[in-house]
Amino acid sequence: MGVGTVSCPTFSSTDRRLILRGATPGQIVVTPIPTNPTGGAARPRLHRFSGAVLAATTFNKRVVALVVDDDHLVGRVIGKDLGRVEQVYVPLDTIGLDPERLPLDTLPPLFFHDGQLLWQHRDAWWRLGYAKATPVHDILAIGPGEQLDQPAILHGVRDHNLRSMRGPWLAGDHWTATSLGGEWRMRGPGSMDVRIPVPDDHVVLGAVTRPDRHGLVAVDPEEQVWRHTPDEAHRLSAGSGAALGRAMHQRFPLLAVQRDPESVEIHDLTSDAPPIEVHFG
């Protein structure tokens, strides 16, 4: 039996699980990704929450969500307890949220750090706890880390007068990337520190960090997907073309492409193997 229509695919942690919105604002769908096309069919699982979900992630065998409860944001955990996540209870107006205009067209991740949740709303990062939401001004980007309570955090203070501090920024498992205008600076495992030309109208989705294969994956205004390296750019035909959504894993070289409301393709960008197809209907 299928889980219905899905949207907003995202890889929110370092595990091989894709997370999506379900058919209603309170539904989240999680599916493991097989290691290869013949590794057996993926088995999506539907999770229902009591209110609209604004952000969600997977932590090991847990699903953690930030849920609207009347006029508050609350933390919810499916699975083993996680610190004081379920004590998160923040008035919507503290963050400037209108309950009639909730941001439900994306599915941003959550991060767990120092016993609290970190969540990005618009251009600001927020630290969420009991009856308190504190904006964090010295965080530029966060990505998942190997340990659930140790995310990869890129610190700095946004400064629109400096091109190198205007953003955007990305962070992943042992790597960070910063836009410098026409090129990105990517730092990664070991002493890797490279400059990668990327047109300003390309949206960078994530990175591939493999020996001799470091690069950034981006999509252009014509929905063509590119892999940019310090020396050249390659169009990735498999992930290109009209799509409802795309997501790049921040640890594995996996690109998720959703082309219709009931299925997603998973492409391994370091392999010539056909994509893994996950069906939800």
Secondary structure, DSSP 8 states (H G I E B T S, - for coil): ------EEEE--SSSSEEEEE-SSTTEEEEEE--SSTTS-----EEEE-SS-EEEEEEETTEEEEEEEETTEEEEEEESS--TTGGG-EEEHHHHT--TTS---S-----EEETTEEEEEETTEEEEEEBTEEEEETTEEEEE--SSTT--EEEE----TTSGGGS--EEEETTEEEEE-SSEEEEE-STT-EEEEE--TTSEEEEEE--TT--EEEEE-TTS-EEEE-SS-EEE-GGG-S--SEEEE-SSSSEEEEEEETTEEEEEETT--S--EEEE--
